[in-house]
Amino acid sequence: MTEPDPLLSRAASFLRAAPEPGWDAISDSVLAAVRATPQHGWPLHAAPIPGDTAPGSIHVSDHVLRAILARELRRRFLCRPTAITFIFDDRDDRLLRGVHLDITGSYGTELRALGDHIRATVADIVHEVLGSSDTAGENRPIDVTFTDVVTGDPLRSTEN
């Protein structure tokens, strides 16, 4: 078997790494269209309201919780949530065990303090929406990752 031509290998690597021509101009609209595509929700088990004796159970769609979290984080803080991912229980995939957030922050913001405020806010909102149906519900890990920092308001930034 002959060795591949190094020049052809370099050219192939370059072509694989090069973006599609014009992608930069349309990437935001393509990504927005994909995100707007209807998706099935995942039911999250919510704790019954204390004192409620009615039979049955309450579930909240993961889309609803994600939308509430994103809206409140954008409203309260100078940041843009770019992804909100939920971690489910291995034994019962309707029980929320944790939340991971990817956040775009603003240059000059104390990111450690912002992360602490975001974690506290997310914990409060999740508890308000889902309640606590078990002991682990009070200790859900909330991971915040700053994936980008932009100048000015991350919601209005054109750097992304």
N, C-alpha and C positions, 0 to 999 in steps of 0.2 A: 504494500500500500504506500502511495506517495504522500509526502507531507503537503499540506495546503500551501498555496502561494501566500507569503506574508503580506504582500501588497493587497491581494484580494481579501484576506482576512481583516486587514485594517479598514478597507473600504466597506466591507459588510458590517463591521462593528459601528463605523461612523453612520451608515445609513439607518441601522436599527436604532441608534440613539437620537437621530435627528427628528424633531417634531414634524408633523404633517404641515406643509405650507398653508399659512392662513389660520392655523389652529389658535394662535394667540388672540386673534380678532373675534373668533366665535366661541371660544371655550366657555366663557361665562354664560352665554345663552344656552349652550348645549347642556351644561351642568344644571342650570336652572330648570330646563325642560325635563331632564331625567329625575331631578328631585321632586318635580311637580306631578310625576306619574303616580296615579293611584296605587296604593299598596295596601295589602291586608294588614290589619292591626293585630297585635298580640295582646290577649287579655291578661291584665295584672290583677291579682287578687287584692281587694281592699278590705280592711277590717270593718266589721259592722260598727255602727254608731253605738256608743255606750248607752245602755238602757233600751235599745231597740230589740224587741222580741219577735219581730216578723220573721217568718221562715225564708230561706234562700240565702244567696250570697251576692256580693257586689263586685263587679269587675270594671276596671278602667283600661281603655286601650292604651298601648304604649305610645301611640301617636299623640293622644291627648296629653299625656304626661310630658312628652318631649316638647310639644308646642308650648305648654305652660312654662316649662323651665326656660326655654329659649326666649320667650317673650319677657319674662320677668328679669332674666339676666341682662338682656339688652336694655330694659327700662331702668334698672337700678345701677348698672355699672358701665363704665367706658370700656366695653369689650364686645366681641362678636363670637357667639358660640358657633363653631364650624362643624362640630359633630357631637352628638349626645348618644352614648351607647349604654345599654342596660345589661347587667349581668344577672342571670337567673339562677335559681336554686337547682342543683343537680337532680334532686328527687321530685320536685314539683316546679315545673317551668312556668307556673303562674305567679310564683313568689319572687319578688325583686330582692336581690342580694347585694347589689352594688350599682354604682353609676360611674361612667368614665366620660369626661368632657374634654374636647379639644377646643381651645379658646384662642382667638386673635386679640392681642392686647394693644395698648397704645404706648408708643415710645415715651419714656419718662415716668410711667406708672410703676409704683412699687409692686412688682408682680407677686412676690410672696404674700403680701398683705391682701392683694386682690384675690389670690387663690384661696386664702383663708375665708374671706368674705363670701366668695362663690360657694365654697364647701358648706358653710353655715346656711346660706340661703337655699341651696339645693336640699340639704337635710330637712329644713323647715317645710319647704314646699312638698317634698315627697311624703313627709309625715302628715301634712295637712290633707293631701289628696288620697293617700293610701291608708293612713293610720298605721297602727302597728298590730299585726295579727299574731306576732310571735316575738320572742326575745331577741332574735337576730335582727328584727326590723329596726330596732333602736340603734344598732351598730353597723349599719350599711356602710361599707367603704365608699368614699366619694373621691375619685382621682381626677385631678385637674392637670392637664398638659397644655402649656402655652406653645402652640405650633407656629405662631407668627407674631411679630410685633411691627406695627406700622406707625407712621407719623400721623398725628391727628386722630380723628374719630374712626375707629375700625369699621363702623357701619357705612361710612361715606368714603372710605379709602378706595383709590383706584389702583393701588399698588398690588392688589391681590390677583 
